[in-house]
C-alpha cells in the first residue's frame, strides 16, 4: 500500500505522465478550437492517425523532424478542410461527417502504408525527437525532469495551450471564434463571415490534432503501427468537456488522465499479476468518466455547438 | 431633414410565389424618424433585411448618403453607417457586453483586443445616450431591456448614422419603452436617422415624424405623423375599420371546473399557487389579471395538466380529479392555448399537419391500431387552414416558417375543434397584430356563446376588460374575489395587481 503511494513521488512517474499527456494536449486544443467555433469534430481519431503516419513517413523518407511535423499538420488541415466543407457551408450532420472522416482517414492511412511499404513485416524505425533538458530548471527534483527534460514537441504542446488561450481570450480573432460558437447570427450581424471563421477554426484545430498524432510516432515512439491512436481522439473529446471548453482546465484534464494512465501501469507491476491487468487498464477511463460527471455538470457549453448556420434562414 | 440619408427605390422581393415586397420606395432624411407600420407578414422585416444585406432583392436599389449599396453584403451596410437592432437579438449570451460590442470592429489579425479603450468608449456612449449598461457583465445576466441597449450600443460603437429598429418594444416593459424613446430623441438630436418598425399605433404616433404603412408587401399609404390619427393609420394597416368585439350576453351555467383552496409546489420559475379557490362556469370568460410572475404560470400549468395540486381539491364536472396529467386534462375536455406558442405550443420543425394532431393523434379519428391515418390528419389540417384563414403554403410546411399570428390561429383551431368544455387561454394575443387579435377574440367569444368555460390569462388589461364576464387578480400566488364586467376600473385592478388589499380580498373570497 505504501509502495503504491510512493509511486506518486518518483520522477519517472511524472516524466511518463507528461509524455503521455503531450499528444492529448495537442489534440484536445485542436478539438477545443473546433468546438469553440461551434463544430464538433469527430474526425479527431482519424486525423490523429493521419498525423502520426504523415509525420513519421516524411522522416522515414529522409525529411527533417520539424518538416515531418509540418507535413503532419498540413495533412490534418486538409482533412479539416474536408470536414469543414461538409459541415459548415453544406451544413451536414457533424456526427455523421465526423465519424465518416475518422473512418476515411484511418483506412486511407493503412492503405497508403501498405502501398508505400508492401514488403515490411515489422515497422521500420526512425530517429525520433530527443529530450532537450532546459539548463538549471531540469535539475529541480521530480518537477525538473517531468517538465524540463522532455522532447521539444512536449514544450510545443505547453506553448500551444498558452497561444490558444491568448488567441481565444485576448484577440479579436478569438472573439470571433467564440462568438461563432455561441451565436453565429451575432457574428454575421457584425459583418464577419461565419463560414470563414468556422472553416478556419476546424482547419487549424485539425492541424493540431494531427500534430498530436505525430507526437506518438516522432517523440513517444519511433515507428508507426496500426491501432496506435487507440481511442486517444475520443478521450480528447471528453477532455474538452472536462475542461469546460477552457484551454487551461483542459490542460489539467489531459495531465490528470495521463497521470492515471502512467499510474495504472506502475500499479500493475506492483501487484505482480494477482489482480487481472484489465482492471488497471480500465482505471484511467473509469476515473475519467467519474471526473467528467463531476466537472461537466456546471459546464457552459458553446450554445451553437453542432448547430449549422445557414445565412438568411428563419 | 436637410439631405437624404437613405434612398430605397423600387424594391421587390419574392419568396417562391409570395411577393413579400412589391416595388417599395422610401426616402429617409437626416435626423428624421420614419415609422414603418404594418401587420405581421406585411413585409416590414423583409424590407429591412434587404436593406441590411441579409437578403438580396429581386429588383430595386438602396443608396446610403448618395452611395449605392451592393446587394447581399451586411459588411457594406455596416460600413455605410447602417446599424440594425433586430427583433430577435443577435447577442452571444455567454460573452460579456463589451465582447459583443467590439466583435468585428478590430482587424481579426491584430494581436490584442483593446479592452480598456473599448470599455471607455462604451461608457462614454452609454452616458451620452442614456443607455445604462455595464460593459463587463455577461449578456446572459441582463434583462431584455438591457440587451436591447447593448444592440443599440453595437450600432453606435460603429458610428452608425442610420439606425433601424425592428419591433423594438415588443419585449419591453412600459418603463423600458419610455427610456428607449428618450434615447431615440437624443440620437435624432445628434443627427442620426431612424427607421422604426412597429405594428403598435400609439408608439408610432409617439415617436415618428412620418409614417409609411405597409400592407401585403405594398405601401398602403404615407402620412405625416402630426397630420394623422390612430384610426386613420389602423384603417390603412388592415384595409378596413377595426371594431371592438361585440360581447353578447350569455347566461351563466353550472360550474365546470372548481378549485377549492388549492396550493401547488413552486414551478421552475418559482411560480406557485397559495390556497386558490376559483370556479369556471359555463358561458363565462373569467379574466385573470396580474403582473407576470405572480402565480399565473402555476395556475396555467395546473389546468393544462403539467402540474398537480399539492393541497386542496380540484374538481371537473363536480368530480374530484385523480391521476391529473396532460393526457387526463385533454380527456376531460380542457383545451389549452399556451403562453409560449413557439416553445410549448408547437414543435417548430414539424409540419402543420403533425402539429395540429399532436394532442389527439391517439384518437380514433386520426389513428387505428397504433397507425396514424395521415389522410385524415392532412384533411384536418386543410380544414383548419381554410376555416381559420391561416396563411400557409401547404399542410406539409414546417410550422417554424409561419408568422406568429398564423401559428396562433392553428393552435386556436387545434384547441377549439373538439368543442372543449373548458378553455385555458394564456396570453392568447401576445405579439399579434390588430387583425389577428380581433380574430382570436372573436373565436373565444364564439366558444363562450356555445357554453364553454374560459379562463383568460393576460397582461393586457384592455383585453381583460373587453372580454371577461368576471375579473380576478393574482398577486403572490393568491387570487382576488371576482368582480363582474365593468365593476372595477382599470385603476382599481391596478391596485390589486400591486398587492393593495389583496389579503382582504383573498379572505373575503
Boltz contact constraints between the chains, C-beta under 6 A:
constraints:
  - contact:
      token1: [A, 170]
      token2: [B, 112]
      max_distance: 6.0
  - contact:
      token1: [A, 170]
      token2: [B, 113]
      max_distance: 6.0
  - contact:
      token1: [A, 171]
      token2: [B, 113]
      max_distance: 6.0
  - contact:
      token1: [A, 172]
      token2: [B, 106]
      max_distance: 6.0
  - contact:
      token1: [A, 172]
      token2: [B, 108]
      max_distance: 6.0
  - contact:
      token1: [A, 172]
      token2: [B, 110]
      max_distance: 6.0
  - contact:
      token1: [A, 172]
      token2: [B, 113]
      max_distance: 6.0
  - contact:
      token1: [A, 173]
      token2: [B, 108]
      max_distance: 6.0
  - contact:
      token1: [A, 175]
      token2: [B, 99]
      max_distance: 6.0
  - contact:
      token1: [A, 175]
      token2: [B, 103]
      max_distance: 6.0
  - contact:
      token1: [A, 176]
      token2: [B, 108]
      max_distance: 6.0
  - contact:
      token1: [A, 179]
      token2: [B, 92]
      max_distance: 6.0
  - contact:
      token1: [A, 179]
      token2: [B, 103]
      max_distance: 6.0
  - contact:
      token1: [A, 182]
      token2: [B, 92]
      max_distance: 6.0
  - contact:
      token1: [A, 182]
      token2: [B, 94]
      max_distance: 6.0
  - contact:
      token1: [A, 183]
      token2: [B, 92]
      max_distance: 6.0
  - contact:
      token1: [A, 185]
      token2: [B, 90]
      max_distance: 6.0
  - contact:
      token1: [A, 186]
      token2: [B, 90]
      max_distance: 6.0
  - contact:
      token1: [A, 186]
      token2: [B, 91]
      max_distance: 6.0
  - contact:
      token1: [A, 186]
      token2: [B, 92]
      max_distance: 6.0
  - contact:
      token1: [A, 189]
      token2: [B, 90]
      max_distance: 6.0
  - contact:
      token1: [A, 190]
      token2: [B, 103]
      max_distance: 6.0
  - contact:
      token1: [A, 190]
      token2: [B, 104]
      max_distance: 6.0
  - contact:
      token1: [A, 191]
      token2: [B, 74]
      max_distance: 6.0
  - contact:
      token1: [A, 191]
      token2: [B, 75]
      max_distance: 6.0
  - contact:
      token1: [A, 191]
      token2: [B, 78]
      max_distance: 6.0
  - contact:
      token1: [A, 191]
      token2: [B, 104]
      max_distance: 6.0
  - contact:
      token1: [A, 192]
      token2: [B, 104]
      max_distance: 6.0
  - contact:
      token1: [A, 300]
      token2: [B, 94]
      max_distance: 6.0
  - contact:
      token1: [A, 312]
      token2: [B, 54]
      max_distance: 6.0
  - contact:
      token1: [A, 312]
      token2: [B, 55]
      max_distance: 6.0
